[in-house]
Amino acid sequence: MIETRIDILCPAHCAIINGDPSTDDVIKDLTIQAKDYMDKLLLTLNARASQLVKAERLDLAMQDAIAMTQLSPSSGAGYLQAGSIQSLRGHYALALQIYDIALAHVPNGNPRHQLLVKTRTAAIKKMYKRIDFISKLPLDVVTQNIVPRILGGQSTVKLGGKCGYFDVCRTWR
């Protein structure tokens, strides 16, 4: 299968031939029709990718998102879908790469550009979010199981000394 972008198939200048006016009109109409089909294809791929995500078929959804970016690199929809899929997988660094590529290809005037900026910011926040599991545990578990194992038989902690285990979580500080 040959991969190509629809822009190559339907460039704006192909609609004007300066030949027979009836032929020019037919070419213009067919070019408009091809662009309409491209828009419908992009909408369909986006909808299918969303349904595939709901069905937890992320690999197939990612293929649709990639196809969208190849068909229309300046639309932003495929990049949003691909970044969302990578975020769902917990691959925030990959999502950021996708959003960065998108921001390079999607013009500022595009309505999806601002959404790309917002989702990129959200991915950054998620990437640096840390969960303090120790603070979620019952105090008995921490004091009777975890602390004795870390202290290794020490009954007291010397103030001012180096204690690496304080870096385990915020609760221990």
SEGU-138242 format. One record per residue: x, y, z of N, C-alpha, C, O in turn; residue in three letters. Coordinates in nm, 3 decimals. Layout:
<sites>
SITE npx npy npz capx capy capz cpx cpy cpz opx opy opz residuo
SITE X Y Z X Y Z X Y Z X Y Z Ala
...
</sites>
This chain:
<sites>
SITE npx npy npz capx capy capz cpx cpy cpz opx opy opz residuo
SITE 0.084 -0.118 0.000 0.000 0.000 0.000 0.088 0.124 0.000 0.185 0.132 0.076 Met
SITE 0.057 0.219 -0.083 0.132 0.344 -0.092 0.070 0.444 0.005 -0.050 0.468 0.002 Ile
SITE 0.153 0.502 0.091 0.105 0.602 0.185 0.125 0.740 0.125 0.232 0.771 0.072 Glu
SITE 0.022 0.822 0.134 0.031 0.958 0.081 -0.063 1.048 0.158 -0.152 1.001 0.229 Thr
SITE -0.043 1.175 0.144 -0.131 1.273 0.206 -0.233 1.317 0.102 -0.205 1.320 -0.017 Arg
SITE -0.350 1.352 0.149 -0.457 1.394 0.059 -0.421 1.526 -0.009 -0.470 1.554 -0.119 Ile
SITE -0.336 1.608 0.054 -0.295 1.735 -0.007 -0.223 1.711 -0.139 -0.233 1.792 -0.232 Asp
SITE -0.151 1.601 -0.148 -0.082 1.570 -0.273 -0.183 1.532 -0.381 -0.165 1.565 -0.498 Ile
SITE -0.288 1.464 -0.339 -0.390 1.421 -0.435 -0.480 1.535 -0.479 -0.531 1.534 -0.591 Leu
SITE -0.501 1.632 -0.392 -0.596 1.740 -0.421 -0.535 1.878 -0.397 -0.589 1.954 -0.316 Cys
SITE -0.426 1.913 -0.463 -0.371 2.047 -0.442 -0.466 2.152 -0.500 -0.538 2.126 -0.596 Pro
SITE -0.464 2.270 -0.440 -0.556 2.375 -0.481 -0.535 2.415 -0.627 -0.632 2.447 -0.696 Ala
SITE -0.412 2.415 -0.675 -0.385 2.460 -0.811 -0.436 2.363 -0.918 -0.445 2.401 -1.035 His
SITE -0.469 2.239 -0.881 -0.517 2.145 -0.983 -0.658 2.178 -1.028 -0.704 2.125 -1.130 Cys
SITE -0.727 2.263 -0.954 -0.865 2.296 -0.990 -0.871 2.396 -1.105 -0.977 2.412 -1.166 Ala
SITE -0.763 2.461 -1.136 -0.763 2.561 -1.244 -0.668 2.514 -1.353 -0.547 2.504 -1.332 Ile
SITE -0.724 2.487 -1.468 -0.644 2.435 -1.578 -0.631 2.538 -1.690 -0.540 2.528 -1.772 Ile
SITE -0.718 2.637 -1.695 -0.721 2.738 -1.801 -0.752 2.675 -1.937 -0.703 2.720 -2.041 Asn
SITE -0.830 2.574 -1.933 -0.871 2.508 -2.057 -1.019 2.533 -2.080 -1.067 2.646 -2.068 Gly
SITE -1.088 2.430 -2.112 -1.231 2.435 -2.136 -1.302 2.469 -2.004 -1.280 2.401 -1.904 Asp
SITE -1.387 2.573 -2.003 -1.456 2.612 -1.879 -1.539 2.500 -1.818 -1.545 2.488 -1.695 Pro
SITE -1.601 2.418 -1.899 -1.682 2.309 -1.842 -1.592 2.205 -1.775 -1.628 2.148 -1.672 Ser
SITE -1.475 2.180 -1.834 -1.380 2.087 -1.774 -1.325 2.144 -1.644 -1.310 2.071 -1.546 Thr
SITE -1.296 2.274 -1.643 -1.247 2.339 -1.521 -1.350 2.327 -1.409 -1.314 2.301 -1.294 Asp
SITE -1.477 2.346 -1.442 -1.583 2.335 -1.341 -1.593 2.193 -1.285 -1.611 2.174 -1.165 Asp
SITE -1.580 2.096 -1.373 -1.586 1.956 -1.329 -1.468 1.926 -1.237 -1.483 1.860 -1.134 Val
SITE -1.349 1.974 -1.275 -1.229 1.951 -1.192 -1.244 2.019 -1.056 -1.209 1.961 -0.954 Ile
SITE -1.297 2.141 -1.055 -1.320 2.212 -0.928 -1.418 2.134 -0.840 -1.394 2.115 -0.721 Lys
SITE -1.527 2.089 -0.900 -1.628 2.014 -0.824 -1.570 1.884 -0.768 -1.596 1.847 -0.653 Asp
SITE -1.492 1.815 -0.850 -1.433 1.689 -0.805 -1.328 1.712 -0.696 -1.314 1.631 -0.605 Leu
SITE -1.255 1.823 -0.706 -1.157 1.857 -0.602 -1.228 1.886 -0.470 -1.185 1.841 -0.364 Thr
SITE -1.337 1.961 -0.477 -1.417 1.989 -0.357 -1.472 1.860 -0.299 -1.472 1.840 -0.178 Ile
SITE -1.520 1.772 -0.387 -1.574 1.644 -0.343 -1.465 1.559 -0.275 -1.491 1.494 -0.174 Gln
SITE -1.345 1.559 -0.331 -1.234 1.483 -0.272 -1.200 1.537 -0.133 -1.174 1.460 -0.041 Ala
SITE -1.200 1.669 -0.118 -1.171 1.729 0.013 -1.282 1.695 0.112 -1.255 1.670 0.230 Lys
SITE -1.408 1.695 0.065 -1.518 1.657 0.153 -1.503 1.512 0.200 -1.527 1.482 0.317 Asp
SITE -1.463 1.424 0.109 -1.442 1.285 0.147 -1.328 1.272 0.247 -1.332 1.189 0.338 Tyr
SITE -1.225 1.355 0.229 -1.114 1.352 0.324 -1.163 1.393 0.462 -1.129 1.330 0.563 Met
SITE -1.244 1.500 0.467 -1.298 1.544 0.596 -1.383 1.434 0.661 -1.373 1.410 0.781 Asp
SITE -1.464 1.369 0.580 -1.548 1.260 0.632 -1.461 1.143 0.679 -1.489 1.082 0.782 Lys
SITE -1.355 1.113 0.605 -1.265 1.005 0.644 -1.197 1.038 0.777 -1.185 0.951 0.863 Leu
SITE -1.153 1.162 0.793 -1.089 1.202 0.918 -1.186 1.193 1.035 -1.150 1.145 1.143 Leu
SITE -1.310 1.238 1.014 -1.411 1.228 1.120 -1.439 1.082 1.155 -1.454 1.047 1.272 Leu
SITE -1.447 0.999 1.052 -1.474 0.856 1.074 -1.358 0.789 1.148 -1.381 0.712 1.241 Thr
SITE -1.236 0.819 1.107 -1.120 0.762 1.176 -1.114 0.807 1.321 -1.080 0.729 1.410 Leu
SITE -1.146 0.934 1.345 -1.145 0.987 1.481 -1.251 0.918 1.566 -1.225 0.879 1.680 Asn
SITE -1.371 0.902 1.510 -1.479 0.834 1.583 -1.442 0.688 1.610 -1.466 0.637 1.719 Ala
SITE -1.385 0.623 1.509 -1.347 0.482 1.528 -1.237 0.470 1.632 -1.239 0.379 1.715 Arg
SITE -1.140 0.561 1.629 -1.033 0.557 1.729 -1.090 0.575 1.870 -1.047 0.509 1.964 Ala
SITE -1.187 0.665 1.883 -1.251 0.685 2.014 -1.321 0.559 2.062 -1.312 0.523 2.180 Ser
SITE -1.390 0.492 1.972 -1.458 0.367 2.008 -1.357 0.257 2.041 -1.380 0.177 2.131 Gln
SITE -1.248 0.253 1.967 -1.144 0.154 1.996 -1.082 0.179 2.133 -1.047 0.084 2.204 Leu
SITE -1.068 0.305 2.170 -1.017 0.338 2.304 -1.115 0.288 2.410 -1.074 0.229 2.510 Val
SITE -1.245 0.311 2.387 -1.346 0.262 2.482 -1.341 0.110 2.495 -1.364 0.056 2.603 Lys
SITE -1.311 0.043 2.384 -1.302 -0.103 2.384 -1.165 -0.152 2.431 -1.137 -0.272 2.429 Ala
SITE -1.080 -0.058 2.472 -0.944 -0.087 2.519 -0.859 -0.156 2.413 -0.777 -0.242 2.445 Glu
SITE -0.878 -0.118 2.290 -0.796 -0.167 2.177 -0.703 -0.053 2.136 -0.714 0.001 2.026 Arg
SITE -0.612 -0.019 2.225 -0.529 0.101 2.208 -0.435 0.092 2.088 -0.407 0.194 2.025 Leu
SITE -0.386 -0.026 2.056 -0.297 -0.040 1.941 -0.370 -0.005 1.811 -0.315 0.065 1.726 Asp
SITE -0.492 -0.054 1.797 -0.570 -0.023 1.676 -0.610 0.124 1.673 -0.609 0.187 1.567 Leu
SITE -0.644 0.178 1.789 -0.678 0.321 1.796 -0.559 0.406 1.757 -0.573 0.509 1.690 Ala
SITE -0.440 0.363 1.800 -0.318 0.438 1.766 -0.293 0.434 1.615 -0.247 0.533 1.559 Met
SITE -0.322 0.323 1.551 -0.306 0.315 1.406 -0.397 0.415 1.335 -0.355 0.479 1.238 Gln
SITE -0.520 0.428 1.383 -0.611 0.526 1.324 -0.560 0.668 1.347 -0.568 0.753 1.258 Asp
SITE -0.509 0.694 1.467 -0.457 0.828 1.498 -0.338 0.861 1.408 -0.326 0.974 1.359 Ala
SITE -0.251 0.765 1.386 -0.136 0.787 1.298 -0.182 0.811 1.155 -0.129 0.898 1.086 Ile
SITE -0.282 0.735 1.111 -0.336 0.756 0.976 -0.392 0.897 0.963 -0.377 0.960 0.858 Ala
SITE -0.456 0.946 1.068 -0.511 1.082 1.064 -0.400 1.186 1.051 -0.414 1.283 0.976 Met
SITE -0.290 1.166 1.124 -0.181 1.263 1.116 -0.115 1.260 0.979 -0.067 1.362 0.931 Thr
SITE -0.113 1.143 0.915 -0.054 1.134 0.782 -0.146 1.194 0.676 -0.099 1.257 0.581 Gln
SITE -0.275 1.174 0.691 -0.370 1.229 0.593 -0.378 1.380 0.602 -0.387 1.449 0.500 Leu
SITE -0.377 1.432 0.724 -0.390 1.577 0.742 -0.303 1.623 0.858 -0.351 1.638 0.971 Ser
SITE -0.175 1.646 0.832 -0.083 1.685 0.939 -0.116 1.819 1.004 -0.076 1.844 1.118 Pro
SITE -0.187 1.904 0.933 -0.215 2.037 0.989 -0.348 2.045 1.062 -0.383 2.151 1.113 Ser
SITE -0.423 1.934 1.070 -0.555 1.943 1.135 -0.546 1.934 1.287 -0.622 2.002 1.356 Ser
SITE -0.457 1.856 1.340 -0.442 1.844 1.484 -0.522 1.732 1.548 -0.489 1.688 1.658 Gly
SITE -0.626 1.685 1.482 -0.713 1.582 1.541 -0.638 1.451 1.565 -0.653 1.390 1.670 Ala
SITE -0.559 1.410 1.470 -0.483 1.286 1.485 -0.382 1.294 1.597 -0.362 1.198 1.672 Gly
SITE -0.317 1.410 1.609 -0.219 1.429 1.716 -0.286 1.426 1.853 -0.234 1.368 1.948 Tyr
SITE -0.404 1.490 1.863 -0.476 1.488 1.990 -0.515 1.345 2.028 -0.502 1.305 2.144 Leu
SITE -0.561 1.270 1.930 -0.599 1.131 1.956 -0.478 1.048 1.997 -0.484 0.971 2.093 Gln
SITE -0.368 1.063 1.924 -0.246 0.986 1.953 -0.189 1.023 2.091 -0.149 0.935 2.167 Ala
SITE -0.186 1.151 2.123 -0.137 1.194 2.253 -0.224 1.144 2.367 -0.174 1.104 2.472 Gly
SITE -0.354 1.145 2.344 -0.448 1.094 2.444 -0.426 0.945 2.469 -0.430 0.899 2.583 Ser
SITE -0.404 0.871 2.362 -0.381 0.726 2.374 -0.253 0.699 2.453 -0.250 0.612 2.540 Ile
SITE -0.147 0.774 2.422 -0.021 0.754 2.494 -0.037 0.792 2.642 0.023 0.729 2.729 Gln
SITE -0.116 0.896 2.670 -0.140 0.934 2.809 -0.217 0.824 2.882 -0.188 0.794 2.998 Ser
SITE -0.315 0.765 2.814 -0.390 0.654 2.876 -0.299 0.538 2.909 -0.319 0.469 3.009 Leu
SITE -0.201 0.515 2.827 -0.104 0.408 2.851 -0.006 0.444 2.963 0.067 0.357 3.012 Arg
SITE -0.004 0.571 3.003 0.092 0.617 3.103 0.224 0.658 3.043 0.321 0.680 3.116 Gly
SITE 0.231 0.668 2.911 0.353 0.707 2.841 0.350 0.858 2.815 0.333 0.903 2.701 His
SITE 0.366 0.935 2.921 0.352 1.080 2.911 0.464 1.143 2.830 0.441 1.243 2.762 Tyr
SITE 0.583 1.088 2.836 0.694 1.143 2.757 0.665 1.128 2.608 0.692 1.219 2.530 Ala
SITE 0.610 1.014 2.567 0.571 0.996 2.426 0.458 1.090 2.388 0.456 1.145 2.278 Leu
SITE 0.363 1.107 2.479 0.253 1.200 2.453 0.308 1.342 2.432 0.263 1.413 2.342 Ala
SITE 0.405 1.381 2.513 0.466 1.514 2.498 0.536 1.527 2.363 0.527 1.632 2.299 Leu
SITE 0.604 1.423 2.320 0.668 1.427 2.188 0.565 1.446 2.078 0.586 1.523 1.985 Gln
SITE 0.454 1.375 2.089 0.347 1.388 1.989 0.292 1.529 1.990 0.272 1.589 1.884 Ile
SITE 0.267 1.584 2.108 0.213 1.720 2.117 0.313 1.822 2.062 0.272 1.920 1.998 Tyr
SITE 0.441 1.802 2.086 0.542 1.894 2.032 0.545 1.889 1.879 0.555 1.993 1.814 Asp
SITE 0.537 1.769 1.824 0.532 1.756 1.677 0.406 1.824 1.624 0.410 1.892 1.522 Ile
SITE 0.296 1.805 1.695 0.170 1.866 1.652 0.179 2.018 1.651 0.135 2.083 1.556 Ala
SITE 0.237 2.074 1.756 0.246 2.220 1.763 0.336 2.276 1.653 0.321 2.392 1.615 Leu
SITE 0.427 2.195 1.603 0.512 2.238 1.491 0.436 2.232 1.358 0.468 2.307 1.266 Ala
SITE 0.335 2.145 1.348 0.263 2.127 1.222 0.128 2.199 1.216 0.083 2.238 1.108 His
SITE 0.064 2.218 1.330 -0.070 2.278 1.333 -0.055 2.429 1.346 0.009 2.477 1.439 Val
SITE -0.114 2.505 1.253 -0.102 2.651 1.258 -0.170 2.710 1.383 -0.264 2.652 1.437 Pro
SITE -0.120 2.825 1.426 -0.176 2.892 1.544 -0.323 2.925 1.528 -0.397 2.924 1.626 Asn
SITE -0.367 2.954 1.408 -0.506 2.990 1.383 -0.601 2.872 1.389 -0.722 2.891 1.394 Gly
SITE -0.549 2.753 1.388 -0.632 2.633 1.392 -0.697 2.622 1.530 -0.630 2.638 1.631 Asn
SITE -0.829 2.595 1.534 -0.897 2.585 1.664 -0.838 2.477 1.756 -0.849 2.488 1.879 Pro
SITE -0.777 2.376 1.700 -0.721 2.268 1.782 -0.584 2.304 1.840 -0.534 2.234 1.928 Arg
SITE -0.524 2.411 1.792 -0.391 2.449 1.841 -0.394 2.478 1.990 -0.309 2.429 2.065 His
SITE -0.492 2.556 2.034 -0.502 2.589 2.176 -0.531 2.464 2.259 -0.480 2.450 2.370 Gln
SITE -0.612 2.373 2.205 -0.640 2.248 2.275 -0.514 2.163 2.287 -0.493 2.096 2.388 Leu
SITE -0.430 2.165 2.184 -0.302 2.094 2.190 -0.214 2.150 2.301 -0.148 2.074 2.374 Leu
SITE -0.212 2.281 2.314 -0.132 2.345 2.420 -0.183 2.301 2.557 -0.104 2.268 2.646 Val
SITE -0.317 2.300 2.574 -0.375 2.261 2.703 -0.348 2.115 2.736 -0.312 2.082 2.849 Lys
SITE -0.364 2.028 2.638 -0.342 1.886 2.664 -0.194 1.856 2.687 -0.160 1.765 2.762 Thr
SITE -0.108 1.933 2.623 0.036 1.917 2.647 0.069 1.955 2.791 0.146 1.886 2.858 Arg
SITE 0.011 2.066 2.838 0.033 2.109 2.976 -0.020 2.005 3.075 0.044 1.977 3.176 Thr
SITE -0.136 1.949 3.045 -0.193 1.844 3.132 -0.104 1.721 3.135 -0.087 1.660 3.241 Ala
SITE -0.046 1.685 3.021 0.043 1.568 3.016 0.169 1.593 3.099 0.220 1.502 3.164 Ala
SITE 0.219 1.716 3.096 0.337 1.750 3.177 0.304 1.734 3.325 0.383 1.677 3.401 Ile
SITE 0.188 1.784 3.366 0.148 1.773 3.507 0.134 1.627 3.549 0.178 1.589 3.658 Lys
SITE 0.074 1.547 3.463 0.057 1.404 3.495 0.191 1.333 3.501 0.211 1.243 3.583 Lys
SITE 0.283 1.373 3.414 0.413 1.307 3.410 0.491 1.329 3.540 0.562 1.240 3.586 Met
SITE 0.476 1.447 3.599 0.551 1.479 3.720 0.473 1.455 3.848 0.523 1.482 3.957 Tyr
SITE 0.351 1.405 3.837 0.271 1.376 3.955 0.325 1.250 4.023 0.349 1.149 3.958 Lys
SITE 0.342 1.259 4.152 0.390 1.145 4.230 0.288 1.114 4.340 0.234 1.204 4.403 Arg
SITE 0.263 0.987 4.361 0.170 0.944 4.465 0.250 0.897 4.585 0.342 0.816 4.572 Ile
SITE 0.216 0.948 4.699 0.282 0.913 4.824 0.209 0.794 4.885 0.115 0.811 4.963 Asp
SITE 0.253 0.673 4.850 0.186 0.552 4.895 0.200 0.530 5.045 0.109 0.475 5.108 Phe
SITE 0.310 0.572 5.102 0.333 0.553 5.246 0.227 0.627 5.326 0.179 0.575 5.428 Ile
SITE 0.190 0.747 5.283 0.090 0.823 5.357 -0.049 0.762 5.346 -0.136 0.793 5.426 Ser
SITE -0.070 0.675 5.249 -0.200 0.609 5.231 -0.214 0.485 5.320 -0.325 0.436 5.342 Lys
SITE -0.102 0.434 5.369 -0.105 0.313 5.452 -0.151 0.346 5.594 -0.133 0.458 5.641 Leu
SITE -0.212 0.248 5.662 -0.247 0.269 5.803 -0.120 0.291 5.887 -0.015 0.235 5.857 Pro
SITE -0.132 0.372 5.989 -0.017 0.407 6.073 0.045 0.282 6.137 0.167 0.275 6.151 Leu
SITE -0.037 0.186 6.175 0.015 0.062 6.236 0.110 -0.010 6.140 0.215 -0.057 6.182 Asp
SITE 0.074 -0.019 6.015 0.157 -0.088 5.916 0.291 -0.017 5.902 0.396 -0.080 5.895 Val
SITE 0.286 0.115 5.899 0.408 0.193 5.882 0.499 0.178 6.004 0.618 0.151 5.990 Val
SITE 0.442 0.196 6.124 0.525 0.195 6.245 0.573 0.056 6.283 0.681 0.042 6.340 Thr
SITE 0.495 -0.047 6.254 0.532 -0.182 6.297 0.607 -0.261 6.190 0.679 -0.355 6.224 Gln
SITE 0.592 -0.226 6.065 0.656 -0.305 5.959 0.762 -0.229 5.879 0.874 -0.277 5.862 Asn
SITE 0.726 -0.113 5.832 0.815 -0.042 5.740 0.929 0.027 5.813 1.046 0.012 5.776 Ile
SITE 0.897 0.104 5.917 1.000 0.179 5.989 1.106 0.086 6.049 1.225 0.113 6.032 Val
SITE 1.069 -0.024 6.117 1.173 -0.112 6.171 1.264 -0.171 6.063 1.383 -0.189 6.087 Pro
SITE 1.211 -0.199 5.949 1.294 -0.254 5.841 1.393 -0.152 5.789 1.506 -0.185 5.755 Arg
SITE 1.350 -0.029 5.783 1.439 0.076 5.732 1.545 0.112 5.835 1.662 0.130 5.802 Ile
SITE 1.504 0.121 5.961 1.600 0.157 6.066 1.697 0.044 6.094 1.805 0.068 6.148 Leu
SITE 1.662 -0.077 6.059 1.754 -0.191 6.075 1.798 -0.213 6.218 1.916 -0.238 6.242 Gly
SITE 1.708 -0.205 6.312 1.744 -0.231 6.451 1.778 -0.106 6.529 1.788 -0.112 6.652 Gly
SITE 1.797 0.007 6.465 1.823 0.133 6.536 1.697 0.171 6.612 1.587 0.167 6.558 Gln
SITE 1.714 0.208 6.733 1.597 0.248 6.811 1.573 0.399 6.804 1.461 0.445 6.823 Ser
SITE 1.678 0.474 6.776 1.664 0.620 6.768 1.729 0.672 6.641 1.810 0.606 6.577 Thr
SITE 1.689 0.790 6.608 1.746 0.859 6.492 1.823 0.979 6.544 1.770 1.056 6.624 Val
SITE 1.947 0.996 6.501 2.029 1.110 6.544 1.987 1.233 6.465 1.986 1.232 6.342 Lys
SITE 1.953 1.338 6.537 1.915 1.462 6.471 2.038 1.524 6.406 2.147 1.523 6.463 Leu
SITE 2.021 1.578 6.287 2.130 1.641 6.215 2.210 1.543 6.132 2.291 1.586 6.049 Gly
SITE 2.192 1.415 6.151 2.263 1.315 6.073 2.193 1.290 5.940 2.077 1.327 5.920 Gly
SITE 2.267 1.227 5.850 2.207 1.197 5.720 2.111 1.080 5.733 2.145 0.975 5.787 Lys
SITE 1.992 1.100 5.684 1.889 0.996 5.687 1.822 0.992 5.551 1.729 1.068 5.525 Cys
SITE 1.869 0.904 5.465 1.817 0.894 5.329 1.672 0.851 5.322 1.602 0.879 5.225 Gly
SITE 1.627 0.783 5.427 1.490 0.735 5.422 1.388 0.847 5.436 1.270 0.825 5.411 Tyr
SITE 1.431 0.967 5.475 1.337 1.079 5.479 1.296 1.120 5.338 1.196 1.190 5.320 Phe
SITE 1.372 1.077 5.239 1.336 1.107 5.101 1.234 1.008 5.045 1.193 1.020 4.929 Asp
SITE 1.193 0.910 5.126 1.097 0.811 5.079 0.964 0.878 5.045 0.907 0.852 4.940 Val
SITE 0.916 0.964 5.132 0.791 1.034 5.106 0.783 1.160 5.190 0.862 1.179 5.282 Cys
SITE 0.688 1.245 5.158 0.671 1.372 5.229 0.629 1.348 5.374 0.669 1.423 5.463 Arg
SITE 0.549 1.245 5.396 0.499 1.217 5.530 0.613 1.192 5.627 0.602 1.228 5.745 Thr
SITE 0.722 1.132 5.583 0.833 1.098 5.670 0.919 1.219 5.703 1.000 1.214 5.796 Trp
SITE 0.904 1.325 5.630 0.983 1.445 5.658 0.920 1.514 5.774 0.968 1.619 5.817 Arg
</sites>
